[in-house]
Amino acid sequence: MTSTRVRVDLPRWLTAWQRSLPARLPDDRAAMRVALEACRRNIDAGSGGPFGAVVCAAATGAWLAVGVNLVVRNRASVLHAEVVALTLAQQRLDRDCLAAPGGVVLYTTTEPCAMCLGAIPWSGVTRLVCAARDADARGIGFDEGDKPRAWIAGLRRRGIDVTRSLMRDEAVALLEHYRQVGGEIYGRRSH
């Protein structure tokens, strides 16, 4: 039977936990702390991979969505934390592009993989803030895909500012925690 819908099941803890968040995240560190905590909770609940993301309105700090990696849980390779957060923000605002006066910031616990790198410009994000580096995710076995060496310059040419390594140590510790608890390293060719 052919499906006529795409279904994504968010972890129950995510919906409940979001209700405890303040309406505004006043600065980059506060927003990244939320992304890191979402990542930690996702690992500890066994609900997905070691990645978290938050979308915020740049002008006000109001968070629009929190996403976590749901690849294995939903059997969908595209459900990386960034894509989940961007999709939830777009659905919340009822538009397919988040571009708005003042801009929108995407905070992510690890630099984008090749797929997420492609999604960012089309989402309307005007600023990207990352914690762990691509090499950190690759270091525990994740395949981040083939990205251009000049990916940051490419985003900047499109008007997207990039900040790297904000709270990197904390993000790397979460990647290592995921590896230590035996989290599934998906996306690699098994044949």
C-alpha positions, 0 to 999 in steps of 0.5 A: 500500500502506498502511503499518502502522508509523511509522519514524524513522531516527536519524542514525548519528552521534547514536547513536555520539556519545551513547555518549561523553556523561557519564551526568549533566549537572550543570547547565543549561549542561552540558545546553544544551551537549549540545543545542547540540553535537547541533545543530551535529553535525546541521548539519555531517552534513547530517542535519537542521535546526538544532535540538537538544534534551535531556531530563534528570531534574531531580533527578539531571541524568541525561540520558534522551534527545537529539533533533535535527531530522529533518523533512527526513531522515524526510519527517515535519513533526512530527520537531522536535528536541523531539518526537524527544527527548521520544519517545525519553525516553518509549520509554526509560522505557516510558511516555507521560508523563515526569512523575516525582518530581523532574521532567523538564527539556527543554533546547532550542536554540530556543524551541518552535514552535507544535507543540512548544509543544502537545506539552510539557504532555502530555509530563510536562515540568516545566521548559523551558530555551531558548537562541535565541528564536522571533524568531531562528528566524524571522529565518533564515526558519523559520515557527514557527506561531501561538503565543499571546503569553502562551505562557510564562504558559500553561506556568507555569499548567500547572506548567512553569517556563520559562527563556529565552535560556540560551546564546542567542548560541551558538544564534543562531550555529548558526542563522546557520551553517545559513543560511550553509551553505544548509540547507533552510528547510522548513515554508513554504508554497511555493504 
